[in-house]
């Protein structure tokens, strides 16, 4: 926001920021798919053991693992969606601003 209270928008910069944010979300999801899949595969071997204590740990661990992996993917998708919405909001603002400018110009003539 400008010191005089006006809102100034550089549409190209804002669109690029939105695209970058969406790309960051895709990168988060890609990391989750790569690293999260590796984590799940390694934990499937139950390196903590298969005795009573290992079985108890496994029950708790599976719940946590599922929650973390699901949240990780959801975070990536959410960030990607935010970026997409930034781009749409900028486009809507530019269209609205242009339409308002046309109406003001028409009213002045």
N, C-alpha and C positions, 0 to 999 in steps of 0.2 A: 504494500500500500504506500502510496506517495505521501510525503509529509503534509500535503494539503488535504489529505483524506480521500483523494480520488483513487480509484482502483485502476491500475494499468496492467494490461494483459498483452504479452507478446505471443500471439497465437502459434507461431512456428516453434518457439522455445517451449511453450506449454505442451504442444502436441508431441514434441520430441521427448520431453520429460515423461509424458504418459506412455509413449512407446517404450522408453527405457524402463519404466516401472513394470510394464507388462512383461518385458524381456527378463527382468529380474525375477518375477514370479515364475516364469517358465524355467529359469535356471534353478530356482529353489526346488521345483518339482522334479527336475532332471536329477539333481543331487539326491533327492529323497529316493527316486526310483533306482539310482545306481547304488548309493551307499546303504540305503534302507534295505534293499533287496539282499545286499551282501550281509548286512547285520542279521536279517531274518534267516538267511541260509546258514550262517555260522551258528546261530543259536539253536537251529533245528537239531544240531548234533548234541545238544544238551551238555556242554562242556562242564557244567557244574555237577554232573553225575546223575545216576538213575536210582540212587538209594532213596530212603524215605525223606531225608533232608533235601536232596536234589529235586525230588518230586514236588515237595512243598515249595521250594524256591521257584521251580518251573511254573507252577500255577500262578504265583504272584507275578513272575516275570512276564509271562505271556500276556497278561492283562495290561501291564505297563507298556510292553513292546507294541501291542496293537494300538493302544491309545497314542503313543508317541508317533508311530508311523502314519496313522490316520491324520493326526494333527499336523504333522510335517507336510503331508500332501495337501491338506486343506489350506494351510498357510500359503503355500505356493500358488494354489489356484485363486485364493483370495487376493493376493498381491497382484497377480496377473489381471484379475477382474477390475481391481482398482485402477490400474493403468489404462485398461480399455475404457473405463468410465470417464477418466480424465480426458481422453481424446474426444469422446462423444460430447462431454460437457463443453469443451473448447469449441468444437464445431457448432454446437447449438448456440453458444454465446455469440460467435461470429455471425451466424445467420440472423440471430435476433438483433444484433447491433446494426447490421446492414439494413434490415427491414425497418428498424426505427429511424435510421438516417434517411431512408427514402420517404418515409411518412412525414418526417419533419421538413424535408426539402419540399415535398409536395404541398404541405400546409403553408409554407413561406411564400409560395408563388401564387 
